[in-house]
C-alpha cells in the first residue's frame, strides 16, 4: 500500500534543520501576516517564491520535494487564478496565488525539517502563559500532534476512496467520493481517539 | 495480576437498536498467558476493552488488582497496555522514535533517559535502523512491532492484545507470536491465529457474548473447532 509522506519530517543536518522550531514558527507567522499585504504586490510574491525555492535548496531538498508539497493545491490555485485574472487582472492573480503557494510551501518546509515533538514542545512552551485562562498547553500540543498526524492519514483515505471509485467506474460522482471519505475519516478519528485514551492521553 | 469480572453485561445502543455483546460474565483470571478466541462479533473485543476501561460494563463490575474500571481508569491504564488490531490506528507520531517516546511525554523523565529507553526498545525490536523514518512507511509487521514498543515504553504490568496479527501475513504473524511468547508481562491475547496460543495457560472461547469453554489451549481450541463445525 502506498502511503503519503506529505509534509513528514525528513532528518537532516542543514542550517534549516538546525534552526530552532520557535524561529521557524515565527517566520511562518510573519509570512502569514505579510501575505495579506503582498497579495497586492505581485513582485513581492514572486520574490518570496524564489526565496522559498532557495530555502528548500538550503534544507537539502530539490524542487521535486517543493512541488510535491504544493501539487495538491493545483485545482484551488488554478480556479483562484482564473477568477482573479478575469476580475482584477494578472498582477493580483499572481499576488494571491503566489502567497498561497509560499505559505503552504513554507509551512511544509517547517514540518519537513522539524521533528513533530520539537514543534509540539515549542507550542506547549509558548502556550504556557495562557494556562490561567483555562487553556491547557499540553492539550493544545495534542491538537497540533493530531492535526499533523491527520494530514497524511486523510490524504491516504482520499487516495483509497478514489481507487475504489475508479475500480467501480464511478469516477464522475462527487457523492461517491465525499460520502465514503467522510465516513472513513470519522471511523479513523474514532479509532485514533480510542488509541489516545488507551495510551493514557486523556488522563 | 488478578482480573475479576462480576456478572458483567454490556449492551451497545438503546431501544430497538440495542445489541447485547456480553451477557452475565463472571470470571477470575490470574494466569500470565490467557488466550481469547471466538468468531467475529462473539464479544472478544468488548471483553478486552473492558479490562482497559475503554468500555465500561452496562451492568456488573470489572476489577483489576482491586481497581474498579469505572472508578480507577487512569491508574488502570498505567498498569495495562492495549494493542489494537490495526497498528495504523495506534501510531500517533509521524516518526518511529517519536511515536515510541510519545507515551513518556508527561513522565517527568529527562530527555536523555527517554532517548535511552526508546533506543533500547527499538534495538530490542530491530527497529533502530528506522528511528527517524516515517512510521507509516514501515511494513505491516514492523508497524505492529512499533505499536507494541510504544505500549511497552510505559512499562505496563499486563498487555491486552486485540487480534494483533489479523492484518499480517503468516511470516509476520509468527514473528509477532515469538515476540509475545518472550514478553515478561502478563498477556491477554485475542486471536484467530490459533497456533499463537501454544504454551498459553488458559484459553477462553467466546460465543454470542458468553464464555462457552474455559480450559487449557488444546481443549479450548478443540471446543472452538467443534462449535464452528456445528455453525451453519
Boltz contact constraints between the chains, C-beta under 6 A:
constraints:
  - contact:
      token1: [A, 3]
      token2: [B, 136]
      max_distance: 6.0
  - contact:
      token1: [A, 3]
      token2: [B, 137]
      max_distance: 6.0
  - contact:
      token1: [A, 5]
      token2: [B, 134]
      max_distance: 6.0
  - contact:
      token1: [A, 8]
      token2: [B, 94]
      max_distance: 6.0
  - contact:
      token1: [A, 8]
      token2: [B, 134]
      max_distance: 6.0
  - contact:
      token1: [A, 9]
      token2: [B, 94]
      max_distance: 6.0
  - contact:
      token1: [A, 9]
      token2: [B, 95]
      max_distance: 6.0
  - contact:
      token1: [A, 11]
      token2: [B, 132]
      max_distance: 6.0
  - contact:
      token1: [A, 116]
      token2: [B, 93]
      max_distance: 6.0
  - contact:
      token1: [A, 116]
      token2: [B, 94]
      max_distance: 6.0
  - contact:
      token1: [A, 116]
      token2: [B, 98]
      max_distance: 6.0
  - contact:
      token1: [A, 117]
      token2: [B, 98]
      max_distance: 6.0
  - contact:
      token1: [A, 149]
      token2: [B, 92]
      max_distance: 6.0
  - contact:
      token1: [A, 191]
      token2: [B, 89]
      max_distance: 6.0
  - contact:
      token1: [A, 195]
      token2: [B, 89]
      max_distance: 6.0
  - contact:
      token1: [A, 195]
      token2: [B, 90]
      max_distance: 6.0
  - contact:
      token1: [A, 198]
      token2: [B, 52]
      max_distance: 6.0
  - contact:
      token1: [A, 198]
      token2: [B, 82]
      max_distance: 6.0
  - contact:
      token1: [A, 199]
      token2: [B, 103]
      max_distance: 6.0
  - contact:
      token1: [A, 200]
      token2: [B, 77]
      max_distance: 6.0
  - contact:
      token1: [A, 203]
      token2: [B, 74]
      max_distance: 6.0
